[in-house]
Amino acid sequence: MSDGIIIQYVGFEAKALVREYRFQVRLTAVEPREFTLAIGNDAFSTHRVRFQDAPDICSHRLHHELAVYANHPPETSFRISNEELDEYRISHLPKAQRSLYPSRAARES
C-alpha cells in the first residue's frame, strides 16, 4: 500500500442479516472509491465480535485487500468470515499481567 492513500471510515448500516461498514479510499489523482465490508448479525448476537471492534476489523481487511492488489482490488464488497473474527479476537486478547509481588507459594519455596 502506498503512502499517498487515504482511507476514511464513512459509517455503517444495520440490515436484516448483516451490518455493512463503508470506507472511502482516495488515491492522489484518482476518484475516490467506496468499499463495503459486511459482518453477519449472528456474529454480534453470539458475542464473536463487539460492536466497537467491527470498524477496526473491517479496516484491517480493507488494508489487506489494498496491499494485495496494489491499491486496486477488483471487488468493492467483502464479507468478514468467522475465521477472520477469530483471528482478530485472538490477536487482541489481553496479555497476562505480571504481579509486582511474587505469589505466596513462590516466596515460601
Gaussian input, Z-matrix of N, CA and C with variables (Angstrom, degrees):
# hf/3-21g

backbone

0 1
 N
 C     1     B1
 C     2     B2     1     A1
 N     3     B3     2     A2     1     D1
 C     4     B4     3     A3     2     D2
 C     5     B5     4     A4     3     D3
 N     6     B6     5     A5     4     D4
 C     7     B7     6     A6     5     D5
 C     8     B8     7     A7     6     D6
 N     9     B9     8     A8     7     D7
 C    10    B10     9     A9     8     D8
 C    11    B11    10    A10     9     D9
 N    12    B12    11    A11    10    D10
 C    13    B13    12    A12    11    D11
 C    14    B14    13    A13    12    D12
 N    15    B15    14    A14    13    D13
 C    16    B16    15    A15    14    D14
 C    17    B17    16    A16    15    D15
 N    18    B18    17    A17    16    D16
 C    19    B19    18    A18    17    D17
 C    20    B20    19    A19    18    D18
 N    21    B21    20    A20    19    D19
 C    22    B22    21    A21    20    D20
 C    23    B23    22    A22    21    D21
 N    24    B24    23    A23    22    D22
 C    25    B25    24    A24    23    D23
 C    26    B26    25    A25    24    D24
 N    27    B27    26    A26    25    D25
 C    28    B28    27    A27    26    D26
 C    29    B29    28    A28    27    D27
 N    30    B30    29    A29    28    D28
 C    31    B31    30    A30    29    D29
 C    32    B32    31    A31    30    D30
 N    33    B33    32    A32    31    D31
 C    34    B34    33    A33    32    D32
 C    35    B35    34    A34    33    D33
 N    36    B36    35    A35    34    D34
 C    37    B37    36    A36    35    D35
 C    38    B38    37    A37    36    D36
 N    39    B39    38    A38    37    D37
 C    40    B40    39    A39    38    D38
 C    41    B41    40    A40    39    D39
 N    42    B42    41    A41    40    D40
 C    43    B43    42    A42    41    D41
 C    44    B44    43    A43    42    D42
 N    45    B45    44    A44    43    D43
 C    46    B46    45    A45    44    D44
 C    47    B47    46    A46    45    D45
 N    48    B48    47    A47    46    D46
 C    49    B49    48    A48    47    D47
 C    50    B50    49    A49    48    D48
 N    51    B51    50    A50    49    D49
 C    52    B52    51    A51    50    D50
 C    53    B53    52    A52    51    D51
 N    54    B54    53    A53    52    D52
 C    55    B55    54    A54    53    D53
 C    56    B56    55    A55    54    D54
 N    57    B57    56    A56    55    D55
 C    58    B58    57    A57    56    D56
 C    59    B59    58    A58    57    D57
 N    60    B60    59    A59    58    D58
 C    61    B61    60    A60    59    D59
 C    62    B62    61    A61    60    D60
 N    63    B63    62    A62    61    D61
 C    64    B64    63    A63    62    D62
 C    65    B65    64    A64    63    D63
 N    66    B66    65    A65    64    D64
 C    67    B67    66    A66    65    D65
 C    68    B68    67    A67    66    D66
 N    69    B69    68    A68    67    D67
 C    70    B70    69    A69    68    D68
 C    71    B71    70    A70    69    D69
 N    72    B72    71    A71    70    D70
 C    73    B73    72    A72    71    D71
 C    74    B74    73    A73    72    D72
 N    75    B75    74    A74    73    D73
 C    76    B76    75    A75    74    D74
 C    77    B77    76    A76    75    D75
 N    78    B78    77    A77    76    D76
 C    79    B79    78    A78    77    D77
 C    80    B80    79    A79    78    D78
 N    81    B81    80    A80    79    D79
 C    82    B82    81    A81    80    D80
 C    83    B83    82    A82    81    D81
 N    84    B84    83    A83    82    D82
 C    85    B85    84    A84    83    D83
 C    86    B86    85    A85    84    D84
 N    87    B87    86    A86    85    D85
 C    88    B88    87    A87    86    D86
 C    89    B89    88    A88    87    D87
 N    90    B90    89    A89    88    D88
 C    91    B91    90    A90    89    D89
 C    92    B92    91    A91    90    D90
 N    93    B93    92    A92    91    D91
 C    94    B94    93    A93    92    D92
 C    95    B95    94    A94    93    D93
 N    96    B96    95    A95    94    D94
 C    97    B97    96    A96    95    D95
 C    98    B98    97    A97    96    D96
 N    99    B99    98    A98    97    D97
 C   100   B100    99    A99    98    D98
 C   101   B101   100   A100    99    D99
 N   102   B102   101   A101   100   D100
 C   103   B103   102   A102   101   D101
 C   104   B104   103   A103   102   D102
 N   105   B105   104   A104   103   D103
 C   106   B106   105   A105   104   D104
 C   107   B107   106   A106   105   D105
 N   108   B108   107   A107   106   D106
 C   109   B109   108   A108   107   D107
 C   110   B110   109   A109   108   D108
 N   111   B111   110   A110   109   D109
 C   112   B112   111   A111   110   D110
 C   113   B113   112   A112   111   D111
 N   114   B114   113   A113   112   D112
 C   115   B115   114   A114   113   D113
 C   116   B116   115   A115   114   D114
 N   117   B117   116   A116   115   D115
 C   118   B118   117   A117   116   D116
 C   119   B119   118   A118   117   D117
 N   120   B120   119   A119   118   D118
 C   121   B121   120   A120   119   D119
 C   122   B122   121   A121   120   D120
 N   123   B123   122   A122   121   D121
 C   124   B124   123   A123   122   D122
 C   125   B125   124   A124   123   D123
 N   126   B126   125   A125   124   D124
 C   127   B127   126   A126   125   D125
 C   128   B128   127   A127   126   D126
 N   129   B129   128   A128   127   D127
 C   130   B130   129   A129   128   D128
 C   131   B131   130   A130   129   D129
 N   132   B132   131   A131   130   D130
 C   133   B133   132   A132   131   D131
 C   134   B134   133   A133   132   D132
 N   135   B135   134   A134   133   D133
 C   136   B136   135   A135   134   D134
 C   137   B137   136   A136   135   D135
 N   138   B138   137   A137   136   D136
 C   139   B139   138   A138   137   D137
 C   140   B140   139   A139   138   D138
 N   141   B141   140   A140   139   D139
 C   142   B142   141   A141   140   D140
 C   143   B143   142   A142   141   D141
 N   144   B144   143   A143   142   D142
 C   145   B145   144   A144   143   D143
 C   146   B146   145   A145   144   D144
 N   147   B147   146   A146   145   D145
 C   148   B148   147   A147   146   D146
 C   149   B149   148   A148   147   D147
 N   150   B150   149   A149   148   D148
 C   151   B151   150   A150   149   D149
 C   152   B152   151   A151   150   D150
 N   153   B153   152   A152   151   D151
 C   154   B154   153   A153   152   D152
 C   155   B155   154   A154   153   D153
 N   156   B156   155   A155   154   D154
 C   157   B157   156   A156   155   D155
 C   158   B158   157   A157   156   D156
 N   159   B159   158   A158   157   D157
 C   160   B160   159   A159   158   D158
 C   161   B161   160   A160   159   D159
 N   162   B162   161   A161   160   D160
 C   163   B163   162   A162   161   D161
 C   164   B164   163   A163   162   D162
 N   165   B165   164   A164   163   D163
 C   166   B166   165   A165   164   D164
 C   167   B167   166   A166   165   D165
 N   168   B168   167   A167   166   D166
 C   169   B169   168   A168   167   D167
 C   170   B170   169   A169   168   D168
 N   171   B171   170   A170   169   D169
 C   172   B172   171   A171   170   D170
 C   173   B173   172   A172   171   D171
 N   174   B174   173   A173   172   D172
 C   175   B175   174   A174   173   D173
 C   176   B176   175   A175   174   D174
 N   177   B177   176   A176   175   D175
 C   178   B178   177   A177   176   D176
 C   179   B179   178   A178   177   D177
 N   180   B180   179   A179   178   D178
 C   181   B181   180   A180   179   D179
 C   182   B182   181   A181   180   D180
 N   183   B183   182   A182   181   D181
 C   184   B184   183   A183   182   D182
 C   185   B185   184   A184   183   D183
 N   186   B186   185   A185   184   D184
 C   187   B187   186   A186   185   D185
 C   188   B188   187   A187   186   D186
 N   189   B189   188   A188   187   D187
 C   190   B190   189   A189   188   D188
 C   191   B191   190   A190   189   D189
 N   192   B192   191   A191   190   D190
 C   193   B193   192   A192   191   D191
 C   194   B194   193   A193   192   D192
 N   195   B195   194   A194   193   D193
 C   196   B196   195   A195   194   D194
 C   197   B197   196   A196   195   D195
 N   198   B198   197   A197   196   D196
 C   199   B199   198   A198   197   D197
 C   200   B200   199   A199   198   D198
 N   201   B201   200   A200   199   D199
 C   202   B202   201   A201   200   D200
 C   203   B203   202   A202   201   D201
 N   204   B204   203   A203   202   D202
 C   205   B205   204   A204   203   D203
 C   206   B206   205   A205   204   D204
 N   207   B207   206   A206   205   D205
 C   208   B208   207   A207   206   D206
 C   209   B209   208   A208   207   D207
 N   210   B210   209   A209   208   D208
 C   211   B211   210   A210   209   D209
 C   212   B212   211   A211   210   D210
 N   213   B213   212   A212   211   D211
 C   214   B214   213   A213   212   D212
 C   215   B215   214   A214   213   D213
 N   216   B216   215   A215   214   D214
 C   217   B217   216   A216   215   D215
 C   218   B218   217   A217   216   D216
 N   219   B219   218   A218   217   D217
 C   220   B220   219   A219   218   D218
 C   221   B221   220   A220   219   D219
 N   222   B222   221   A221   220   D220
 C   223   B223   222   A222   221   D221
 C   224   B224   223   A223   222   D222
 N   225   B225   224   A224   223   D223
 C   226   B226   225   A225   224   D224
 C   227   B227   226   A226   225   D225
 N   228   B228   227   A227   226   D226
 C   229   B229   228   A228   227   D227
 C   230   B230   229   A229   228   D228
 N   231   B231   230   A230   229   D229
 C   232   B232   231   A231   230   D230
 C   233   B233   232   A232   231   D231
 N   234   B234   233   A233   232   D232
 C   235   B235   234   A234   233   D233
 C   236   B236   235   A235   234   D234
 N   237   B237   236   A236   235   D235
 C   238   B238   237   A237   236   D236
 C   239   B239   238   A238   237   D237
 N   240   B240   239   A239   238   D238
 C   241   B241   240   A240   239   D239
 C   242   B242   241   A241   240   D240
 N   243   B243   242   A242   241   D241
 C   244   B244   243   A243   242   D242
 C   245   B245   244   A244   243   D243
 N   246   B246   245   A245   244   D244
 C   247   B247   246   A246   245   D245
 C   248   B248   247   A247   246   D246
 N   249   B249   248   A248   247   D247
 C   250   B250   249   A249   248   D248
 C   251   B251   250   A250   249   D249
 N   252   B252   251   A251   250   D250
 C   253   B253   252   A252   251   D251
 C   254   B254   253   A253   252   D252
 N   255   B255   254   A254   253   D253
 C   256   B256   255   A255   254   D254
 C   257   B257   256   A256   255   D255
 N   258   B258   257   A257   256   D256
 C   259   B259   258   A258   257   D257
 C   260   B260   259   A259   258   D258
 N   261   B261   260   A260   259   D259
 C   262   B262   261   A261   260   D260
 C   263   B263   262   A262   261   D261
 N   264   B264   263   A263   262   D262
 C   265   B265   264   A264   263   D263
 C   266   B266   265   A265   264   D264
 N   267   B267   266   A266   265   D265
 C   268   B268   267   A267   266   D266
 C   269   B269   268   A268   267   D267
 N   270   B270   269   A269   268   D268
 C   271   B271   270   A270   269   D269
 C   272   B272   271   A271   270   D270
 N   273   B273   272   A272   271   D271
 C   274   B274   273   A273   272   D272
 C   275   B275   274   A274   273   D273
 N   276   B276   275   A275   274   D274
 C   277   B277   276   A276   275   D275
 C   278   B278   277   A277   276   D276
 N   279   B279   278   A278   277   D277
 C   280   B280   279   A279   278   D278
 C   281   B281   280   A280   279   D279
 N   282   B282   281   A281   280   D280
 C   283   B283   282   A282   281   D281
 C   284   B284   283   A283   282   D282
 N   285   B285   284   A284   283   D283
 C   286   B286   285   A285   284   D284
 C   287   B287   286   A286   285   D285
 N   288   B288   287   A287   286   D286
 C   289   B289   288   A288   287   D287
 C   290   B290   289   A289   288   D288
 N   291   B291   290   A290   289   D289
 C   292   B292   291   A291   290   D290
 C   293   B293   292   A292   291   D291
 N   294   B294   293   A293   292   D292
 C   295   B295   294   A294   293   D293
 C   296   B296   295   A295   294   D294
 N   297   B297   296   A296   295   D295
 C   298   B298   297   A297   296   D296
 C   299   B299   298   A298   297   D297
 N   300   B300   299   A299   298   D298
 C   301   B301   300   A300   299   D299
 C   302   B302   301   A301   300   D300
 N   303   B303   302   A302   301   D301
 C   304   B304   303   A303   302   D302
 C   305   B305   304   A304   303   D303
 N   306   B306   305   A305   304   D304
 C   307   B307   306   A306   305   D305
 C   308   B308   307   A307   306   D306
 N   309   B309   308   A308   307   D307
 C   310   B310   309   A309   308   D308
 C   311   B311   310   A310   309   D309
 N   312   B312   311   A311   310   D310
 C   313   B313   312   A312   311   D311
 C   314   B314   313   A313   312   D312
 N   315   B315   314   A314   313   D313
 C   316   B316   315   A315   314   D314
 C   317   B317   316   A316   315   D315
 N   318   B318   317   A317   316   D316
 C   319   B319   318   A318   317   D317
 C   320   B320   319   A319   318   D318
 N   321   B321   320   A320   319   D319
 C   322   B322   321   A321   320   D320
 C   323   B323   322   A322   321   D321
 N   324   B324   323   A323   322   D322
 C   325   B325   324   A324   323   D323
 C   326   B326   325   A325   324   D324

   B1=1.4351
   B2=1.5256
   B3=1.3290
   B4=1.4625
   B5=1.5213
   B6=1.3366
   B7=1.4612
   B8=1.5224
   B9=1.3325
   B10=1.4453
   B11=1.5096
   B12=1.3076
   B13=1.4523
   B14=1.5223
   B15=1.3332
   B16=1.4606
   B17=1.5224
   B18=1.3220
   B19=1.4585
   B20=1.5151
   B21=1.3236
   B22=1.4578
   B23=1.5245
   B24=1.3192
   B25=1.4582
   B26=1.5187
   B27=1.3444
   B28=1.4594
   B29=1.5206
   B30=1.3279
   B31=1.4550
   B32=1.5200
   B33=1.3201
   B34=1.4552
   B35=1.5148
   B36=1.3313
   B37=1.4585
   B38=1.5213
   B39=1.3259
   B40=1.4653
   B41=1.5246
   B42=1.3222
   B43=1.4649
   B44=1.5243
   B45=1.3128
   B46=1.4647
   B47=1.5279
   B48=1.3313
   B49=1.4636
   B50=1.5222
   B51=1.3294
   B52=1.4707
   B53=1.5156
   B54=1.3258
   B55=1.4733
   B56=1.5226
   B57=1.3255
   B58=1.4523
   B59=1.5250
   B60=1.3252
   B61=1.4567
   B62=1.5268
   B63=1.3339
   B64=1.4572
   B65=1.5200
   B66=1.3131
   B67=1.4581
   B68=1.5183
   B69=1.3172
   B70=1.4492
   B71=1.5207
   B72=1.3270
   B73=1.4619
   B74=1.5169
   B75=1.3256
   B76=1.4621
   B77=1.5249
   B78=1.3069
   B79=1.4575
   B80=1.5209
   B81=1.3090
   B82=1.4527
   B83=1.5261
   B84=1.3211
   B85=1.4715
   B86=1.5292
   B87=1.3245
   B88=1.4613
   B89=1.5261
   B90=1.3251
   B91=1.4600
   B92=1.5288
   B93=1.3304
   B94=1.4744
   B95=1.5257
   B96=1.3157
   B97=1.4635
   B98=1.5147
   B99=1.3188
   B100=1.4609
   B101=1.5204
   B102=1.3261
   B103=1.4562
   B104=1.5215
   B105=1.3165
   B106=1.4584
   B107=1.5206
   B108=1.3189
   B109=1.4600
   B110=1.5155
   B111=1.3231
   B112=1.4653
   B113=1.5227
   B114=1.3193
   B115=1.4657
   B116=1.5235
   B117=1.3311
   B118=1.4599
   B119=1.5174
   B120=1.3218
   B121=1.4672
   B122=1.5238
   B123=1.3274
   B124=1.4666
   B125=1.5284
   B126=1.3237
   B127=1.4703
   B128=1.5241
   B129=1.3197
   B130=1.4600
   B131=1.5308
   B132=1.3301
   B133=1.4688
   B134=1.5253
   B135=1.3379
   B136=1.4658
   B137=1.5306
   B138=1.3292
   B139=1.4732
   B140=1.5237
   B141=1.3389
   B142=1.4699
   B143=1.5134
   B144=1.3289
   B145=1.4627
   B146=1.5230
   B147=1.3325
   B148=1.4645
   B149=1.5283
   B150=1.3303
   B151=1.4644
   B152=1.5223
   B153=1.3271
   B154=1.4614
   B155=1.5275
   B156=1.3410
   B157=1.4607
   B158=1.5290
   B159=1.3105
   B160=1.4655
   B161=1.5316
   B162=1.3306
   B163=1.4686
   B164=1.5313
   B165=1.3328
   B166=1.4623
   B167=1.5260
   B168=1.3204
   B169=1.4634
   B170=1.5256
   B171=1.3153
   B172=1.4640
   B173=1.5250
   B174=1.3170
   B175=1.4589
   B176=1.5250
   B177=1.3257
   B178=1.4707
   B179=1.5236
   B180=1.3191
   B181=1.4633
   B182=1.5268
   B183=1.3275
   B184=1.4629
   B185=1.5236
   B186=1.3207
   B187=1.4708
   B188=1.5254
   B189=1.3188
   B190=1.4683
   B191=1.5257
   B192=1.3297
   B193=1.4631
   B194=1.5242
   B195=1.3105
   B196=1.4590
   B197=1.5271
   B198=1.3125
   B199=1.4656
   B200=1.5275
   B201=1.3164
   B202=1.4687
   B203=1.5247
   B204=1.3150
   B205=1.4646
   B206=1.5340
   B207=1.3090
   B208=1.4642
   B209=1.5312
   B210=1.3377
   B211=1.4649
   B212=1.5266
   B213=1.3330
   B214=1.4659
   B215=1.5248
   B216=1.3487
   B217=1.4619
   B218=1.5339
   B219=1.3228
   B220=1.4622
   B221=1.5281
   B222=1.3176
   B223=1.4629
   B224=1.5264
   B225=1.3326
   B226=1.4602
   B227=1.5245
   B228=1.3277
   B229=1.4712
   B230=1.5171
   B231=1.3310
   B232=1.4588
   B233=1.5187
   B234=1.3121
   B235=1.4717
   B236=1.5211
   B237=1.3103
   B238=1.4656
   B239=1.5240
   B240=1.3237
   B241=1.4716
   B242=1.5258
   B243=1.3130
   B244=1.4693
   B245=1.5252
   B246=1.3251
   B247=1.4644
   B248=1.5249
   B249=1.3225
   B250=1.4612
   B251=1.5286
   B252=1.3195
   B253=1.4641
   B254=1.5233
   B255=1.3414
   B256=1.4691
   B257=1.5306
   B258=1.3343
   B259=1.4676
   B260=1.5328
   B261=1.3166
   B262=1.4643
   B263=1.5256
   B264=1.3323
   B265=1.4650
   B266=1.5255
   B267=1.3191
   B268=1.4634
   B269=1.5351
   B270=1.3296
   B271=1.4613
   B272=1.5232
   B273=1.3285
   B274=1.4611
   B275=1.5349
   B276=1.3226
   B277=1.4622
   B278=1.5232
   B279=1.3155
   B280=1.4646
   B281=1.5275
   B282=1.2921
   B283=1.4640
   B284=1.5257
   B285=1.3245
   B286=1.4567
   B287=1.5237
   B288=1.3012
   B289=1.4541
   B290=1.5218
   B291=1.3013
   B292=1.4564
   B293=1.5088
   B294=1.3063
   B295=1.4526
   B296=1.5200
   B297=1.3063
   B298=1.4603
   B299=1.5219
   B300=1.3150
   B301=1.4561
   B302=1.5192
   B303=1.3127
   B304=1.4606
   B305=1.5524
   B306=1.3063
   B307=1.4679
   B308=1.5232
   B309=1.2915
   B310=1.4698
   B311=1.5307
   B312=1.3357
   B313=1.4620
   B314=1.5231
   B315=1.3203
   B316=1.4633
   B317=1.5283
   B318=1.3381
   B319=1.4557
   B320=1.5155
   B321=1.3346
   B322=1.4680
   B323=1.5151
   B324=1.3057
   B325=1.4779
   B326=1.4864
   A1=108.10
   A2=116.17
   A3=119.25
   A4=111.46
   A5=114.90
   A6=120.43
   A7=112.33
   A8=118.87
   A9=121.99
   A10=114.15
   A11=117.56
   A12=121.59
   A13=109.80
   A14=114.93
   A15=120.92
   A16=107.60
   A17=116.20
   A18=121.49
   A19=107.40
   A20=115.35
   A21=120.35
   A22=109.64
   A23=116.58
   A24=122.18
   A25=107.31
   A26=116.86
   A27=121.40
   A28=111.40
   A29=117.57
   A30=120.58
   A31=111.25
   A32=115.23
   A33=119.40
   A34=109.78
   A35=113.86
   A36=120.64
   A37=107.53
   A38=115.92
   A39=121.03
   A40=107.97
   A41=115.33
   A42=121.13
   A43=108.66
   A44=116.79
   A45=121.72
   A46=112.39
   A47=117.92
   A48=120.83
   A49=114.41
   A50=116.76
   A51=120.17
   A52=110.69
   A53=114.08
   A54=121.20
   A55=104.76
   A56=115.82
   A57=120.62
   A58=109.81
   A59=115.40
   A60=123.04
   A61=107.71
   A62=116.44
   A63=121.48
   A64=111.13
   A65=113.90
   A66=122.58
   A67=108.61
   A68=116.31
   A69=121.57
   A70=107.22
   A71=115.65
   A72=121.40
   A73=107.75
   A74=115.28
   A75=120.83
   A76=109.30
   A77=113.78
   A78=121.57
   A79=107.46
   A80=117.01
   A81=118.90
   A82=109.15
   A83=115.54
   A84=123.97
   A85=113.95
   A86=118.54
   A87=121.42
   A88=107.99
   A89=116.38
   A90=120.43
   A91=110.03
   A92=117.48
   A93=119.29
   A94=111.36
   A95=115.92
   A96=122.22
   A97=108.33
   A98=115.50
   A99=119.71
   A100=109.10
   A101=115.64
   A102=122.70
   A103=108.60
   A104=115.50
   A105=121.81
   A106=107.98
   A107=115.95
   A108=121.81
   A109=107.57
   A110=116.55
   A111=120.94
   A112=111.04
   A113=114.22
   A114=122.48
   A115=106.13
   A116=116.19
   A117=120.80
   A118=111.99
   A119=116.24
   A120=120.78
   A121=112.41
   A122=116.81
   A123=119.64
   A124=111.89
   A125=117.15
   A126=120.10
   A127=110.86
   A128=117.04
   A129=120.79
   A130=110.81
   A131=116.14
   A132=119.52
   A133=112.07
   A134=117.69
   A135=120.88
   A136=112.08
   A137=116.65
   A138=123.74
   A139=113.43
   A140=117.33
   A141=120.35
   A142=110.31
   A143=115.33
   A144=120.63
   A145=108.60
   A146=114.94
   A147=119.99
   A148=108.34
   A149=115.66
   A150=119.83
   A151=111.43
   A152=117.31
   A153=120.24
   A154=113.00
   A155=118.45
   A156=121.31
   A157=112.86
   A158=117.75
   A159=121.62
   A160=113.81
   A161=120.62
   A162=118.37
   A163=112.92
   A164=117.14
   A165=120.56
   A166=110.71
   A167=116.95
   A168=121.01
   A169=109.85
   A170=116.45
   A171=120.52
   A172=111.13
   A173=116.69
   A174=120.62
   A175=111.15
   A176=117.14
   A177=120.72
   A178=110.63
   A179=116.56
   A180=120.62
   A181=110.36
   A182=117.46
   A183=120.27
   A184=110.83
   A185=117.79
   A186=120.39
   A187=110.63
   A188=116.74
   A189=120.89
   A190=110.50
   A191=117.41
   A192=121.15
   A193=111.21
   A194=117.10
   A195=120.38
   A196=111.49
   A197=116.64
   A198=120.39
   A199=111.64
   A200=116.69
   A201=120.90
   A202=111.35
   A203=116.99
   A204=121.00
   A205=113.05
   A206=118.39
   A207=123.45
   A208=111.60
   A209=115.29
   A210=124.37
   A211=114.74
   A212=118.18
   A213=120.82
   A214=111.31
   A215=118.22
   A216=119.46
   A217=110.55
   A218=117.78
   A219=120.33
   A220=112.82
   A221=117.37
   A222=121.69
   A223=109.69
   A224=115.47
   A225=119.78
   A226=112.03
   A227=116.82
   A228=121.09
   A229=109.29
   A230=114.92
   A231=120.89
   A232=109.23
   A233=115.35
   A234=121.32
   A235=107.28
   A236=116.54
   A237=121.85
   A238=108.06
   A239=116.38
   A240=121.34
   A241=111.30
   A242=115.41
   A243=120.35
   A244=110.89
   A245=116.82
   A246=120.32
   A247=110.80
   A248=116.82
   A249=120.10
   A250=110.97
   A251=116.34
   A252=120.25
   A253=110.76
   A254=116.24
   A255=120.71
   A256=111.15
   A257=116.44
   A258=120.09
   A259=110.71
   A260=116.48
   A261=120.40
   A262=110.25
   A263=116.00
   A264=119.82
   A265=110.85
   A266=117.47
   A267=121.38
   A268=110.78
   A269=116.58
   A270=119.32
   A271=112.54
   A272=117.23
   A273=120.75
   A274=113.13
   A275=116.60
   A276=119.55
   A277=109.12
   A278=117.35
   A279=118.59
   A280=110.36
   A281=114.49
   A282=119.56
   A283=108.76
   A284=115.96
   A285=120.25
   A286=108.64
   A287=115.52
   A288=119.16
   A289=110.36
   A290=114.63
   A291=120.18
   A292=108.52
   A293=114.51
   A294=119.71
   A295=109.45
   A296=115.52
   A297=119.58
   A298=111.44
   A299=114.72
   A300=119.98
   A301=109.39
   A302=118.54
   A303=120.71
   A304=110.59
   A305=114.46
   A306=118.51
   A307=109.63
   A308=115.27
   A309=121.01
   A310=110.51
   A311=117.05
   A312=120.90
   A313=111.45
   A314=117.02
   A315=120.78
   A316=111.19
   A317=117.46
   A318=120.33
   A319=111.72
   A320=117.62
   A321=121.20
   A322=112.48
   A323=118.63
   A324=120.50
   A325=112.58
   D1=134.39
   D2=-176.27
   D3=-84.27
   D4=166.35
   D5=-179.62
   D6=-75.59
   D7=-19.86
   D8=-176.93
   D9=-85.74
   D10=24.31
   D11=-177.74
   D12=-111.06
   D13=140.30
   D14=176.97
   D15=-122.41
   D16=126.44
   D17=178.04
   D18=-113.56
   D19=124.23
   D20=-177.15
   D21=-123.37
   D22=127.83
   D23=174.16
   D24=-74.94
   D25=125.45
   D26=-176.31
   D27=-97.89
   D28=-35.68
   D29=-179.61
   D30=150.35
   D31=-172.16
   D32=-179.76
   D33=-135.23
   D34=163.79
   D35=175.53
   D36=-136.26
   D37=126.38
   D38=177.52
   D39=-85.84
   D40=122.94
   D41=178.66
   D42=-116.16
   D43=-179.30
   D44=-175.59
   D45=-59.99
   D46=-42.75
   D47=-174.87
   D48=-111.78
   D49=-19.63
   D50=-176.17
   D51=-141.48
   D52=165.22
   D53=166.76
   D54=-110.65
   D55=125.80
   D56=-179.06
   D57=-102.48
   D58=129.85
   D59=-179.92
   D60=-109.52
   D61=127.78
   D62=-176.47
   D63=-108.67
   D64=138.09
   D65=177.40
   D66=-130.88
   D67=147.36
   D68=174.45
   D69=-113.34
   D70=131.00
   D71=-179.54
   D72=-114.32
   D73=125.42
   D74=-179.47
   D75=-119.27
   D76=130.89
   D77=173.04
   D78=-114.46
   D79=151.91
   D80=178.37
   D81=-62.62
   D82=135.60
   D83=177.44
   D84=65.92
   D85=16.99
   D86=178.01
   D87=-132.26
   D88=141.72
   D89=176.82
   D90=-59.64
   D91=143.79
   D92=178.67
   D93=-64.55
   D94=146.46
   D95=175.86
   D96=-114.58
   D97=144.08
   D98=177.76
   D99=-104.90
   D100=134.72
   D101=178.89
   D102=-118.60
   D103=142.56
   D104=178.85
   D105=-121.26
   D106=129.94
   D107=177.42
   D108=-123.66
   D109=133.38
   D110=-173.68
   D111=-116.94
   D112=143.23
   D113=173.34
   D114=-125.77
   D115=129.32
   D116=-179.42
   D117=-61.93
   D118=140.95
   D119=179.47
   D120=-59.92
   D121=-29.29
   D122=179.34
   D123=-62.36
   D124=-28.77
   D125=178.38
   D126=-65.00
   D127=-32.12
   D128=178.81
   D129=-79.05
   D130=-42.78
   D131=-176.84
   D132=-69.62
   D133=-25.49
   D134=178.03
   D135=-96.13
   D136=8.06
   D137=177.34
   D138=62.57
   D139=29.27
   D140=173.10
   D141=-75.19
   D142=-25.35
   D143=-179.18
   D144=-145.11
   D145=145.60
   D146=176.35
   D147=-94.02
   D148=147.02
   D149=-179.64
   D150=-54.96
   D151=-40.87
   D152=-176.66
   D153=-71.06
   D154=-17.77
   D155=178.81
   D156=-89.39
   D157=-17.90
   D158=-172.90
   D159=-57.84
   D160=-46.63
   D161=178.60
   D162=-60.64
   D163=-37.16
   D164=179.09
   D165=-66.75
   D166=-41.81
   D167=178.01
   D168=-60.82
   D169=-45.42
   D170=179.74
   D171=-65.44
   D172=-38.65
   D173=178.37
   D174=-62.26
   D175=-42.10
   D176=177.29
   D177=-59.04
   D178=-45.61
   D179=-179.62
   D180=-63.78
   D181=-43.62
   D182=179.94
   D183=-63.28
   D184=-43.61
   D185=176.60
   D186=-58.15
   D187=-41.28
   D188=178.71
   D189=-61.86
   D190=-48.11
   D191=-179.78
   D192=-61.56
   D193=-41.38
   D194=178.43
   D195=-64.05
   D196=-40.00
   D197=179.39
   D198=-66.55
   D199=-41.79
   D200=-178.06
   D201=-66.43
   D202=-37.50
   D203=-174.85
   D204=-107.59
   D205=28.80
   D206=176.72
   D207=47.83
   D208=47.63
   D209=177.30
   D210=71.32
   D211=7.93
   D212=-178.84
   D213=-133.30
   D214=65.34
   D215=178.40
   D216=-61.04
   D217=143.18
   D218=-179.42
   D219=-69.40
   D220=-22.36
   D221=-179.66
   D222=-110.87
   D223=158.26
   D224=177.36
   D225=-119.12
   D226=-0.15
   D227=178.36
   D228=-126.65
   D229=135.25
   D230=-179.22
   D231=-136.76
   D232=150.98
   D233=175.44
   D234=-114.05
   D235=130.22
   D236=178.73
   D237=-79.41
   D238=126.15
   D239=-177.61
   D240=-84.95
   D241=164.01
   D242=175.78
   D243=-62.02
   D244=-34.44
   D245=178.49
   D246=-63.71
   D247=-40.61
   D248=178.23
   D249=-65.46
   D250=-38.83
   D251=177.44
   D252=-63.34
   D253=-42.41
   D254=178.20
   D255=-63.44
   D256=-44.36
   D257=179.48
   D258=-60.86
   D259=-42.66
   D260=179.67
   D261=-63.39
   D262=-47.44
   D263=-178.41
   D264=-60.23
   D265=-44.99
   D266=-179.25
   D267=-64.67
   D268=-40.87
   D269=-178.40
   D270=-71.48
   D271=-15.45
   D272=-179.01
   D273=-112.67
   D274=17.03
   D275=175.49
   D276=-66.51
   D277=144.53
   D278=177.89
   D279=-64.58
   D280=141.96
   D281=178.06
   D282=-74.38
   D283=147.56
   D284=178.22
   D285=-62.17
   D286=131.59
   D287=-178.63
   D288=-87.01
   D289=138.29
   D290=176.46
   D291=-91.31
   D292=139.96
   D293=177.82
   D294=-83.97
   D295=145.46
   D296=176.41
   D297=-72.33
   D298=-20.90
   D299=-177.77
   D300=-118.68
   D301=137.09
   D302=179.09
   D303=-65.56
   D304=152.87
   D305=179.27
   D306=-66.26
   D307=161.80
   D308=-178.56
   D309=-59.37
   D310=-42.00
   D311=179.69
   D312=-61.71
   D313=-39.00
   D314=179.68
   D315=-69.12
   D316=-34.74
   D317=179.09
   D318=-70.45
   D319=-33.00
   D320=-176.43
   D321=-82.70
   D322=-10.19
   D323=-179.32
   D324=-77.62

